[in-house]
């Protein structure tokens, strides 16, 4: 898994400035919690180009850039209320077909007209890279 992330530009100790994302989404009513800030500081800006068969679903590319989700804030607010967690936007899965978010407990979600969980970090990252189907929660 580390090889895939390293090919995307990740390295241990990587730090990305999260302040522009914090400001942009706070204006829309989504406050960046600590788990989102930590995750995005390490993985923000990465495009992970995976393809092919996975463990239980095809592996598809994903990108950790919250800016891609500007205009989708209402969706994240609504699902946060529905499941009782604060889901902050992370980026896109499968070239924008689905959205990704993270809650205050470092659980990563697929967010669409339904919501599903990839699990908590670091298992969630492995599930994204290896092609493990997320567990549907609602919708």
N, CA, C and O atoms as a GROMACS GRO file, in nm:
protein
  556
    1UNK      N    1   0.082  -0.119   0.000
    1UNK     CA    2   0.000   0.000   0.000
    1UNK      C    3   0.086   0.126   0.000
    1UNK      O    4   0.055   0.222  -0.069
    2UNK      N    5   0.195   0.125   0.078
    2UNK     CA    6   0.282   0.243   0.083
    2UNK      C    7   0.339   0.278  -0.053
    2UNK      O    8   0.357   0.395  -0.085
    3UNK      N    9   0.368   0.175  -0.135
    3UNK     CA   10   0.424   0.201  -0.269
    3UNK      C   11   0.326   0.280  -0.353
    3UNK      O   12   0.365   0.371  -0.427
    4UNK      N   13   0.197   0.246  -0.344
    4UNK     CA   14   0.094   0.316  -0.420
    4UNK      C   15   0.085   0.462  -0.375
    4UNK      O   16   0.078   0.552  -0.458
    5UNK      N   17   0.086   0.484  -0.245
    5UNK     CA   18   0.078   0.621  -0.192
    5UNK      C   19   0.204   0.700  -0.225
    5UNK      O   20   0.196   0.819  -0.257
    6UNK      N   21   0.319   0.636  -0.217
    6UNK     CA   22   0.444   0.704  -0.252
    6UNK      C   23   0.446   0.743  -0.399
    6UNK      O   24   0.496   0.850  -0.434
    7UNK      N   25   0.393   0.658  -0.486
    7UNK     CA   26   0.385   0.690  -0.629
    7UNK      C   27   0.296   0.812  -0.653
    7UNK      O   28   0.312   0.883  -0.753
    8UNK      N   29   0.201   0.836  -0.562
    8UNK     CA   30   0.111   0.952  -0.573
    8UNK      C   31   0.173   1.080  -0.513
    8UNK      O   32   0.115   1.188  -0.525
    9UNK      N   33   0.290   1.066  -0.449
    9UNK     CA   34   0.356   1.182  -0.392
    9UNK      C   35   0.360   1.187  -0.241
    9UNK      O   36   0.412   1.283  -0.183
   10UNK      N   37   0.307   1.085  -0.176
   10UNK     CA   38   0.308   1.081  -0.030
   10UNK      C   39   0.444   1.035   0.021
   10UNK      O   40   0.512   0.956  -0.044
   11UNK      N   41   0.483   1.085   0.137
   11UNK     CA   42   0.603   1.040   0.207
   11UNK      C   43   0.577   1.056   0.356
   11UNK      O   44   0.502   1.144   0.396
   12UNK      N   45   0.638   0.970   0.438
   12UNK     CA   46   0.621   0.985   0.583
   12UNK      C   47   0.659   1.127   0.626
   12UNK      O   48   0.760   1.182   0.582
   13UNK      N   49   0.577   1.185   0.713
   13UNK     CA   50   0.603   1.320   0.761
   13UNK      C   51   0.557   1.430   0.667
   13UNK      O   52   0.584   1.548   0.692
   14UNK      N   53   0.489   1.396   0.560
   14UNK     CA   54   0.440   1.494   0.463
   14UNK      C   55   0.347   1.593   0.533
   14UNK      O   56   0.265   1.553   0.616
   15UNK      N   57   0.359   1.722   0.499
   15UNK     CA   58   0.274   1.827   0.557
   15UNK      C   59   0.222   1.917   0.446
   15UNK      O   60   0.298   1.970   0.366
   16UNK      N   61   0.092   1.934   0.444
   16UNK     CA   62   0.024   2.019   0.347
   16UNK      C   63  -0.051   2.127   0.425
   16UNK      O   64  -0.104   2.101   0.533
   17UNK      N   65  -0.056   2.247   0.370
   17UNK     CA   66  -0.128   2.356   0.433
   17UNK      C   67  -0.279   2.334   0.416
   17UNK      O   68  -0.329   2.333   0.304
   18UNK      N   69  -0.349   2.316   0.526
   18UNK     CA   70  -0.494   2.290   0.521
   18UNK      C   71  -0.577   2.417   0.540
   18UNK      O   72  -0.700   2.413   0.528
   19UNK      N   73  -0.514   2.528   0.571
   19UNK     CA   74  -0.587   2.650   0.604
   19UNK      C   75  -0.684   2.697   0.494
   19UNK      O   76  -0.795   2.737   0.527
   20UNK      N   77  -0.646   2.693   0.365
   20UNK     CA   78  -0.742   2.736   0.262
   20UNK      C   79  -0.870   2.652   0.263
   20UNK      O   80  -0.979   2.706   0.243
   21UNK      N   81  -0.859   2.522   0.287
   21UNK     CA   82  -0.976   2.435   0.294
   21UNK      C   83  -1.058   2.466   0.419
   21UNK      O   84  -1.181   2.469   0.414
   22UNK      N   85  -0.989   2.489   0.530
   22UNK     CA   86  -1.058   2.523   0.655
   22UNK      C   87  -1.143   2.648   0.636
   22UNK      O   88  -1.261   2.650   0.672
   23UNK      N   89  -1.085   2.751   0.579
   23UNK     CA   90  -1.154   2.878   0.559
   23UNK      C   91  -1.270   2.862   0.462
   23UNK      O   92  -1.381   2.908   0.489
   24UNK      N   93  -1.244   2.796   0.349
   24UNK     CA   94  -1.346   2.782   0.244
   24UNK      C   95  -1.471   2.710   0.295
   24UNK      O   96  -1.583   2.753   0.267
   25UNK      N   97  -1.453   2.601   0.368
   25UNK     CA   98  -1.568   2.524   0.413
   25UNK      C   99  -1.633   2.582   0.538
   25UNK      O  100  -1.752   2.560   0.560
   26UNK      N  101  -1.558   2.655   0.620
   26UNK     CA  102  -1.618   2.723   0.736
   26UNK      C  103  -1.720   2.826   0.688
   26UNK      O  104  -1.823   2.846   0.752
   27UNK      N  105  -1.691   2.891   0.576
   27UNK     CA  106  -1.784   2.988   0.520
   27UNK      C  107  -1.917   2.924   0.481
   27UNK      O  108  -2.020   2.990   0.479
   28UNK      N  109  -1.913   2.794   0.450
   28UNK     CA  110  -2.034   2.722   0.410
   28UNK      C  111  -2.096   2.645   0.526
   28UNK      O  112  -2.193   2.571   0.506
   29UNK      N  113  -2.042   2.661   0.646
   29UNK     CA  114  -2.101   2.596   0.763
   29UNK      C  115  -2.041   2.462   0.800
   29UNK      O  116  -2.098   2.390   0.882
   30UNK      N  117  -1.927   2.427   0.741
   30UNK     CA  118  -1.859   2.301   0.775
   30UNK      C  119  -1.725   2.333   0.840
   30UNK      O  120  -1.632   2.378   0.774
   31UNK      N  121  -1.716   2.309   0.969
   31UNK     CA  122  -1.591   2.334   1.040
   31UNK      C  123  -1.499   2.213   1.029
   31UNK      O  124  -1.543   2.099   1.045
   32UNK      N  125  -1.372   2.238   1.001
   32UNK     CA  126  -1.273   2.131   0.990
   32UNK      C  127  -1.235   2.085   1.130
   32UNK      O  128  -1.177   2.162   1.207
   33UNK      N  129  -1.267   1.961   1.164
   33UNK     CA  130  -1.230   1.905   1.294
   33UNK      C  131  -1.087   1.854   1.289
   33UNK      O  132  -1.025   1.850   1.183
   34UNK      N  133  -1.036   1.815   1.404
   34UNK     CA  134  -0.897   1.772   1.416
   34UNK      C  135  -0.860   1.654   1.328
   34UNK      O  136  -0.751   1.651   1.271
   35UNK      N  137  -0.949   1.555   1.317
   35UNK     CA  138  -0.919   1.437   1.234
   35UNK      C  139  -0.905   1.477   1.088
   35UNK      O  140  -0.817   1.426   1.018
   36UNK      N  141  -0.991   1.567   1.041
   36UNK     CA  142  -0.982   1.613   0.902
   36UNK      C  143  -0.854   1.692   0.880
   36UNK      O  144  -0.786   1.674   0.779
   37UNK      N  145  -0.820   1.778   0.975
   37UNK     CA  146  -0.698   1.857   0.962
   37UNK      C  147  -0.575   1.768   0.958
   37UNK      O  148  -0.485   1.789   0.876
   38UNK      N  149  -0.569   1.669   1.044
   38UNK     CA  150  -0.454   1.577   1.046
   38UNK      C  151  -0.445   1.496   0.917
   38UNK      O  152  -0.338   1.482   0.858
   39UNK      N  153  -0.560   1.444   0.874
   39UNK     CA  154  -0.562   1.362   0.753
   39UNK      C  155  -0.518   1.445   0.632
   39UNK      O  156  -0.431   1.403   0.555
   40UNK      N  157  -0.578   1.564   0.617
   40UNK     CA  158  -0.547   1.646   0.500
   40UNK      C  159  -0.405   1.702   0.505
   40UNK      O  160  -0.344   1.723   0.400
   41UNK      N  161  -0.351   1.726   0.623
   41UNK     CA  162  -0.212   1.770   0.633
   41UNK      C  163  -0.119   1.664   0.574
   41UNK      O  164  -0.018   1.696   0.512
   42UNK      N  165  -0.153   1.537   0.595
   42UNK     CA  166  -0.069   1.428   0.545
   42UNK      C  167  -0.102   1.387   0.401
   42UNK      O  168  -0.011   1.358   0.324
   43UNK      N  169  -0.229   1.384   0.365
   43UNK     CA  170  -0.269   1.329   0.236
   43UNK      C  171  -0.332   1.429   0.139
   43UNK      O  172  -0.355   1.396   0.023
   44UNK      N  173  -0.360   1.551   0.185
   44UNK     CA  174  -0.424   1.651   0.099
   44UNK      C  175  -0.345   1.677  -0.027
   44UNK      O  176  -0.222   1.690  -0.024
   45UNK      N  177  -0.417   1.685  -0.138
   45UNK     CA  178  -0.354   1.713  -0.267
   45UNK      C  179  -0.308   1.589  -0.343
   45UNK      O  180  -0.261   1.602  -0.456
   46UNK      N  181  -0.321   1.472  -0.287
   46UNK     CA  182  -0.277   1.350  -0.355
   46UNK      C  183  -0.384   1.297  -0.450
   46UNK      O  184  -0.503   1.295  -0.418
   47UNK      N  185  -0.340   1.255  -0.568
   47UNK     CA  186  -0.424   1.183  -0.663
   47UNK      C  187  -0.367   1.042  -0.671
   47UNK      O  188  -0.254   1.023  -0.715
   48UNK      N  189  -0.445   0.944  -0.629
   48UNK     CA  190  -0.401   0.805  -0.625
   48UNK      C  191  -0.465   0.732  -0.743
   48UNK      O  192  -0.586   0.709  -0.745
   49UNK      N  193  -0.382   0.696  -0.839
   49UNK     CA  194  -0.429   0.641  -0.965
   49UNK      C  195  -0.422   0.489  -0.962
   49UNK      O  196  -0.327   0.429  -1.012
   50UNK      N  197  -0.524   0.426  -0.903
   50UNK     CA  198  -0.532   0.280  -0.898
   50UNK      C  199  -0.644   0.232  -0.990
   50UNK      O  200  -0.747   0.299  -1.004
   51UNK      N  201  -0.624   0.118  -1.051
   51UNK     CA  202  -0.721   0.059  -1.142
   51UNK      C  203  -0.714  -0.093  -1.130
   51UNK      O  204  -0.617  -0.147  -1.076
   52UNK      N  205  -0.816  -0.159  -1.181
   52UNK     CA  206  -0.813  -0.304  -1.191
   52UNK      C  207  -0.892  -0.372  -1.082
   52UNK      O  208  -0.955  -0.307  -1.000
   53UNK      N  209  -0.886  -0.504  -1.083
   53UNK     CA  210  -0.961  -0.582  -0.984
   53UNK      C  211  -0.913  -0.552  -0.842
   53UNK      O  212  -0.794  -0.531  -0.817
   54UNK      N  213  -1.008  -0.552  -0.751
   54UNK     CA  214  -0.976  -0.534  -0.610
   54UNK      C  215  -1.021  -0.655  -0.532
   54UNK      O  216  -1.053  -0.759  -0.589
   55UNK      N  217  -1.024  -0.641  -0.401
   55UNK     CA  218  -1.064  -0.752  -0.315
   55UNK      C  219  -1.213  -0.782  -0.329
   55UNK      O  220  -1.251  -0.898  -0.348
   56UNK      N  221  -1.298  -0.680  -0.321
   56UNK     CA  222  -1.442  -0.703  -0.333
   56UNK      C  223  -1.511  -0.605  -0.428
   56UNK      O  224  -1.632  -0.613  -0.448
   57UNK      N  225  -1.435  -0.514  -0.487
   57UNK     CA  226  -1.486  -0.415  -0.582
   57UNK      C  227  -1.366  -0.368  -0.665
   57UNK      O  228  -1.252  -0.374  -0.618
   58UNK      N  229  -1.392  -0.320  -0.785
   58UNK     CA  230  -1.283  -0.271  -0.869
   58UNK      C  231  -1.210  -0.156  -0.800
   58UNK      O  232  -1.271  -0.072  -0.734
   59UNK      N  233  -1.079  -0.152  -0.817
   59UNK     CA  234  -1.000  -0.040  -0.764
   59UNK      C  235  -1.019   0.079  -0.858
   59UNK      O  236  -1.007   0.066  -0.980
   60UNK      N  237  -1.050   0.195  -0.800
   60UNK     CA  238  -1.073   0.315  -0.880
   60UNK      C  239  -0.991   0.430  -0.822
   60UNK      O  240  -0.965   0.435  -0.702
   61UNK      N  241  -0.951   0.525  -0.908
   61UNK     CA  242  -0.871   0.638  -0.861
   61UNK      C  243  -0.947   0.721  -0.758
   61UNK      O  244  -1.070   0.727  -0.757
   62UNK      N  245  -0.869   0.786  -0.671
   62UNK     CA  246  -0.928   0.879  -0.576
   62UNK      C  247  -0.833   0.996  -0.556
   62UNK      O  248  -0.712   0.984  -0.572
   63UNK      N  249  -0.892   1.110  -0.520
   63UNK     CA  250  -0.815   1.234  -0.504
   63UNK      C  251  -0.857   1.304  -0.375
   63UNK      O  252  -0.976   1.324  -0.350
   64UNK      N  253  -0.759   1.340  -0.295
   64UNK     CA  254  -0.785   1.409  -0.169
   64UNK      C  255  -0.765   1.559  -0.189
   64UNK      O  256  -0.658   1.614  -0.161
   65UNK      N  257  -0.870   1.623  -0.239
   65UNK     CA  258  -0.871   1.768  -0.260
   65UNK      C  259  -1.012   1.818  -0.229
   65UNK      O  260  -1.100   1.810  -0.315
   66UNK      N  261  -1.035   1.869  -0.109
   66UNK     CA  262  -1.170   1.916  -0.072
   66UNK      C  263  -1.225   2.022  -0.167
   66UNK      O  264  -1.346   2.036  -0.180
   67UNK      N  265  -1.138   2.096  -0.232
   67UNK     CA  266  -1.183   2.201  -0.324
   67UNK      C  267  -1.272   2.144  -0.435
   67UNK      O  268  -1.357   2.215  -0.488
   68UNK      N  269  -1.254   2.017  -0.468
   68UNK     CA  270  -1.336   1.951  -0.569
   68UNK      C  271  -1.482   1.940  -0.526
   68UNK      O  272  -1.571   1.918  -0.608
   69UNK      N  273  -1.508   1.957  -0.396
   69UNK     CA  274  -1.642   1.938  -0.342
   69UNK      C  275  -1.712   2.069  -0.306
   69UNK      O  276  -1.817   2.069  -0.242
   70UNK      N  277  -1.654   2.180  -0.347
   70UNK     CA  278  -1.720   2.308  -0.327
   70UNK      C  279  -1.855   2.303  -0.399
   70UNK      O  280  -1.862   2.265  -0.516
   71UNK      N  281  -1.960   2.340  -0.330
   71UNK     CA  282  -2.095   2.334  -0.384
   71UNK      C  283  -2.172   2.212  -0.335
   71UNK      O  284  -2.293   2.202  -0.355
   72UNK      N  285  -2.101   2.119  -0.271
   72UNK     CA  286  -2.164   1.997  -0.218
   72UNK      C  287  -2.177   2.001  -0.065
   72UNK      O  288  -2.206   1.899  -0.003
   73UNK      N  289  -2.156   2.117  -0.006
   73UNK     CA  290  -2.157   2.129   0.140
   73UNK      C  291  -2.288   2.080   0.202
   73UNK      O  292  -2.286   2.015   0.306
   74UNK      N  293  -2.400   2.112   0.138
   74UNK     CA  294  -2.530   2.070   0.192
   74UNK      C  295  -2.540   1.918   0.205
   74UNK      O  296  -2.599   1.867   0.300
   75UNK      N  297  -2.483   1.848   0.111
   75UNK     CA  298  -2.485   1.702   0.114
   75UNK      C  299  -2.410   1.651   0.237
   75UNK      O  300  -2.456   1.559   0.305
   76UNK      N  301  -2.294   1.710   0.266
   76UNK     CA  302  -2.214   1.668   0.381
   76UNK      C  303  -2.282   1.705   0.513
   76UNK      O  304  -2.277   1.629   0.610
   77UNK      N  305  -2.345   1.820   0.516
   77UNK     CA  306  -2.418   1.862   0.636
   77UNK      C  307  -2.536   1.768   0.661
   77UNK      O  308  -2.558   1.724   0.774
   78UNK      N  309  -2.610   1.737   0.556
   78UNK     CA  310  -2.727   1.650   0.570
   78UNK      C  311  -2.688   1.510   0.616
   78UNK      O  312  -2.751   1.454   0.706
   79UNK      N  313  -2.585   1.451   0.556
   79UNK     CA  314  -2.544   1.317   0.596
   79UNK      C  315  -2.483   1.316   0.735
   79UNK      O  316  -2.497   1.219   0.809
   80UNK      N  317  -2.416   1.423   0.772
   80UNK     CA  318  -2.363   1.434   0.908
   80UNK      C  319  -2.476   1.427   1.009
   80UNK      O  320  -2.468   1.356   1.110
   81UNK      N  321  -2.583   1.502   0.982
   81UNK     CA  322  -2.699   1.499   1.072
   81UNK      C  323  -2.765   1.362   1.073
   81UNK      O  324  -2.807   1.315   1.178
   82UNK      N  325  -2.774   1.299   0.956
   82UNK     CA  326  -2.840   1.169   0.944
   82UNK      C  327  -2.769   1.060   1.025
   82UNK      O  328  -2.836   0.980   1.091
   83UNK      N  329  -2.637   1.057   1.021
   83UNK     CA  330  -2.565   0.949   1.090
   83UNK      C  331  -2.507   0.991   1.225
   83UNK      O  332  -2.449   0.910   1.296
   84UNK      N  333  -2.523   1.119   1.261
   84UNK     CA  334  -2.476   1.165   1.391
   84UNK      C  335  -2.326   1.181   1.402
   84UNK      O  336  -2.269   1.167   1.510
   85UNK      N  337  -2.261   1.209   1.291
   85UNK     CA  338  -2.117   1.232   1.287
   85UNK      C  339  -2.091   1.360   1.207
   85UNK      O  340  -2.175   1.401   1.127
   86UNK      N  341  -1.977   1.420   1.228
   86UNK     CA  342  -1.940   1.543   1.157
   86UNK      C  343  -1.850   1.503   1.040
   86UNK      O  344  -1.730   1.483   1.057
   87UNK      N  345  -1.908   1.492   0.920
   87UNK     CA  346  -1.832   1.448   0.801
   87UNK      C  347  -1.778   1.571   0.728
   87UNK      O  348  -1.854   1.656   0.682
   88UNK      N  349  -1.645   1.577   0.719
   88UNK     CA  350  -1.580   1.687   0.647
   88UNK      C  351  -1.535   1.637   0.510
   88UNK      O  352  -1.484   1.525   0.500
   89UNK      N  353  -1.554   1.717   0.404
   89UNK     CA  354  -1.517   1.675   0.269
   89UNK      C  355  -1.367   1.648   0.253
   89UNK      O  356  -1.283   1.725   0.301
   90UNK      N  357  -1.335   1.538   0.185
   90UNK     CA  358  -1.195   1.504   0.157
   90UNK      C  359  -1.161   1.513   0.009
   90UNK      O  360  -1.053   1.560  -0.028
   91UNK      N  361  -1.253   1.469  -0.077
   91UNK     CA  362  -1.223   1.467  -0.220
   91UNK      C  363  -1.316   1.374  -0.294
   91UNK      O  364  -1.431   1.354  -0.254
   92UNK      N  365  -1.265   1.318  -0.404
   92UNK     CA  366  -1.348   1.238  -0.492
   92UNK      C  367  -1.294   1.097  -0.510
   92UNK      O  368  -1.174   1.072  -0.498
   93UNK      N  369  -1.386   1.006  -0.540
   93UNK     CA  370  -1.355   0.868  -0.572
   93UNK      C  371  -1.409   0.840  -0.712
   93UNK      O  372  -1.518   0.885  -0.747
   94UNK      N  373  -1.332   0.766  -0.791
   94UNK     CA  374  -1.376   0.724  -0.924
   94UNK      C  375  -1.405   0.845  -1.013
   94UNK      O  376  -1.511   0.855  -1.074
   95UNK      N  377  -1.307   0.936  -1.020
   95UNK     CA  378  -1.312   1.054  -1.108
   95UNK      C  379  -1.438   1.138  -1.087
   95UNK      O  380  -1.495   1.190  -1.183
   96UNK      N  381  -1.481   1.152  -0.962
   96UNK     CA  382  -1.595   1.237  -0.929
   96UNK      C  383  -1.728   1.166  -0.922
   96UNK      O  384  -1.830   1.228  -0.893
   97UNK      N  385  -1.729   1.036  -0.946
   97UNK     CA  386  -1.855   0.961  -0.938
   97UNK      C  387  -1.909   0.958  -0.795
   97UNK      O  388  -2.030   0.961  -0.773
   98UNK      N  389  -1.817   0.953  -0.698
   98UNK     CA  390  -1.853   0.952  -0.557
   98UNK      C  391  -1.766   1.054  -0.483
   98UNK      O  392  -1.660   1.093  -0.532
   99UNK      N  393  -1.812   1.095  -0.366
   99UNK     CA  394  -1.737   1.188  -0.282
   99UNK      C  395  -1.682   1.113  -0.162
   99UNK      O  396  -1.735   1.010  -0.121
  100UNK      N  397  -1.576   1.168  -0.104
  100UNK     CA  398  -1.515   1.111   0.015
  100UNK      C  399  -1.518   1.214   0.128
  100UNK      O  400  -1.500   1.333   0.105
  101UNK      N  401  -1.541   1.166   0.250
  101UNK     CA  402  -1.540   1.252   0.368
  101UNK      C  403  -1.482   1.176   0.486
  101UNK      O  404  -1.465   1.054   0.482
  102UNK      N  405  -1.451   1.251   0.591
  102UNK     CA  406  -1.394   1.192   0.712
  102UNK      C  407  -1.466   1.251   0.833
  102UNK      O  408  -1.497   1.370   0.836
  103UNK      N  409  -1.492   1.166   0.934
  103UNK     CA  410  -1.555   1.216   1.055
  103UNK      C  411  -1.452   1.244   1.163
  103UNK      O  412  -1.332   1.224   1.144
  104UNK      N  413  -1.500   1.289   1.277
  104UNK     CA  414  -1.412   1.329   1.387
  104UNK      C  415  -1.339   1.211   1.451
  104UNK      O  416  -1.250   1.231   1.533
  105UNK      N  417  -1.375   1.087   1.414
  105UNK     CA  418  -1.310   0.967   1.466
  105UNK      C  419  -1.220   0.903   1.362
  105UNK      O  420  -1.177   0.788   1.378
  106UNK      N  421  -1.189   0.975   1.254
  106UNK     CA  422  -1.104   0.930   1.144
  106UNK      C  423  -1.164   0.815   1.064
  106UNK      O  424  -1.092   0.734   1.006
  107UNK      N  425  -1.298   0.809   1.061
  107UNK     CA  426  -1.366   0.713   0.976
  107UNK      C  427  -1.390   0.779   0.840
  107UNK      O  428  -1.436   0.894   0.834
  108UNK      N  429  -1.359   0.708   0.733
  108UNK     CA  430  -1.373   0.763   0.598
  108UNK      C  431  -1.500   0.708   0.534
  108UNK      O  432  -1.529   0.589   0.542
  109UNK      N  433  -1.574   0.799   0.470
  109UNK     CA  434  -1.702   0.767   0.410
  109UNK      C  435  -1.704   0.792   0.260
  109UNK      O  436  -1.638   0.882   0.210
  110UNK      N  437  -1.781   0.710   0.191
  110UNK     CA  438  -1.825   0.739   0.056
  110UNK      C  439  -1.957   0.813   0.073
  110UNK      O  440  -2.048   0.765   0.141
  111UNK      N  441  -1.967   0.929   0.011
  111UNK     CA  442  -2.086   1.013   0.027
  111UNK      C  443  -2.147   1.036  -0.111
  111UNK      O  444  -2.080   1.083  -0.203
  112UNK      N  445  -2.272   1.002  -0.124
  112UNK     CA  446  -2.344   1.014  -0.250
  112UNK      C  447  -2.488   1.044  -0.214
  112UNK      O  448  -2.512   1.122  -0.122
  113UNK      N  449  -2.586   0.986  -0.283
  113UNK     CA  450  -2.726   0.996  -0.241
  113UNK      C  451  -2.749   0.892  -0.133
  113UNK      O  452  -2.863   0.873  -0.089
  114UNK      N  453  -2.646   0.826  -0.090
  114UNK     CA  454  -2.639   0.729   0.019
  114UNK      C  455  -2.501   0.745   0.080
  114UNK      O  456  -2.417   0.816   0.025
  115UNK      N  457  -2.477   0.681   0.192
  115UNK     CA  458  -2.347   0.693   0.258
  115UNK      C  459  -2.299   0.554   0.302
  115UNK      O  460  -2.378   0.470   0.345
  116UNK      N  461  -2.168   0.533   0.289
  116UNK     CA  462  -2.108   0.405   0.326
  116UNK      C  463  -1.973   0.432   0.391
  116UNK      O  464  -1.913   0.537   0.370
  117UNK      N  465  -1.925   0.337   0.470
  117UNK     CA  466  -1.800   0.354   0.545
  117UNK      C  467  -1.690   0.263   0.491
  117UNK      O  468  -1.712   0.145   0.465
  118UNK      N  469  -1.572   0.321   0.475
  118UNK     CA  470  -1.451   0.244   0.443
  118UNK      C  471  -1.381   0.200   0.570
  118UNK      O  472  -1.281   0.128   0.564
  119UNK      N  473  -1.431   0.242   0.687
  119UNK     CA  474  -1.369   0.211   0.815
  119UNK      C  475  -1.284   0.327   0.863
  119UNK      O  476  -1.280   0.433   0.802
  120UNK      N  477  -1.217   0.303   0.976
  120UNK     CA  478  -1.131   0.406   1.034
  120UNK      C  479  -0.990   0.395   0.977
  120UNK      O  480  -0.947   0.289   0.932
  121UNK      N  481  -0.921   0.507   0.980
  121UNK     CA  482  -0.780   0.507   0.939
  121UNK      C  483  -0.700   0.421   1.036
  121UNK      O  484  -0.733   0.420   1.155
  122UNK      N  485  -0.599   0.351   0.993
  122UNK     CA  486  -0.545   0.340   0.857
  122UNK      C  487  -0.613   0.234   0.771
  122UNK      O  488  -0.586   0.225   0.652
  123UNK      N  489  -0.702   0.154   0.831
  123UNK     CA  490  -0.772   0.050   0.755
  123UNK      C  491  -0.846   0.110   0.636
  123UNK      O  492  -0.850   0.049   0.529
  124UNK      N  493  -0.905   0.228   0.652
  124UNK     CA  494  -0.982   0.290   0.545
  124UNK      C  495  -0.894   0.316   0.422
  124UNK      O  496  -0.938   0.295   0.309
  125UNK      N  497  -0.772   0.362   0.444
  125UNK     CA  498  -0.682   0.388   0.332
  125UNK      C  499  -0.649   0.258   0.260
  125UNK      O  500  -0.648   0.253   0.137
  126UNK      N  501  -0.623   0.153   0.335
  126UNK     CA  502  -0.596   0.023   0.275
  126UNK      C  503  -0.716  -0.023   0.192
  126UNK      O  504  -0.699  -0.076   0.083
  127UNK      N  505  -0.838  -0.003   0.244
  127UNK     CA  506  -0.958  -0.043   0.173
  127UNK      C  507  -0.974   0.034   0.041
  127UNK      O  508  -1.016  -0.024  -0.059
  128UNK      N  509  -0.941   0.162   0.041
  128UNK     CA  510  -0.947   0.242  -0.082
  128UNK      C  511  -0.845   0.192  -0.184
  128UNK      O  512  -0.877   0.174  -0.301
  129UNK      N  513  -0.722   0.170  -0.139
  129UNK     CA  514  -0.614   0.128  -0.228
  129UNK      C  515  -0.638  -0.013  -0.282
  129UNK      O  516  -0.613  -0.040  -0.400
  130UNK      N  517  -0.685  -0.103  -0.197
  130UNK     CA  518  -0.696  -0.244  -0.233
  130UNK      C  519  -0.830  -0.282  -0.298
  130UNK      O  520  -0.845  -0.394  -0.347
  131UNK      N  521  -0.927  -0.191  -0.300
  131UNK     CA  522  -1.056  -0.221  -0.360
  131UNK      C  523  -1.145  -0.305  -0.271
  131UNK      O  524  -1.188  -0.414  -0.310
  132UNK      N  525  -1.174  -0.254  -0.152
  132UNK     CA  526  -1.268  -0.319  -0.061
  132UNK      C  527  -1.395  -0.236  -0.061
  132UNK      O  528  -1.392  -0.115  -0.037
  133UNK      N  529  -1.508  -0.302  -0.087
  133UNK     CA  530  -1.637  -0.233  -0.092
  133UNK      C  531  -1.670  -0.172   0.043
  133UNK      O  532  -1.660  -0.240   0.146
  134UNK      N  533  -1.710  -0.044   0.046
  134UNK     CA  534  -1.747   0.016   0.175
  134UNK      C  535  -1.879  -0.042   0.223
  134UNK      O  536  -1.961  -0.090   0.145
  135UNK      N  537  -1.898  -0.036   0.355
  135UNK     CA  538  -2.020  -0.088   0.419
  135UNK      C  539  -2.126   0.022   0.416
  135UNK      O  540  -2.108   0.130   0.472
  136UNK      N  541  -2.237  -0.006   0.350
  136UNK     CA  542  -2.346   0.093   0.337
  136UNK      C  543  -2.411   0.116   0.472
  136UNK      O  544  -2.444   0.022   0.544
  137UNK      N  545  -2.430   0.244   0.507
  137UNK     CA  546  -2.488   0.283   0.635
  137UNK      C  547  -2.629   0.336   0.623
  137UNK      O  548  -2.716   0.304   0.705
  138UNK      N  549  -2.653   0.418   0.523
  138UNK     CA  550  -2.784   0.483   0.511
  138UNK      C  551  -2.808   0.525   0.367
  138UNK      O  552  -2.716   0.539   0.287
  139UNK      N  553  -2.935   0.545   0.337
  139UNK     CA  554  -2.972   0.596   0.206
  139UNK      C  555  -3.016   0.489   0.110
  139UNK      O  556  -3.050   0.518  -0.004
   0.00000   0.00000   0.00000
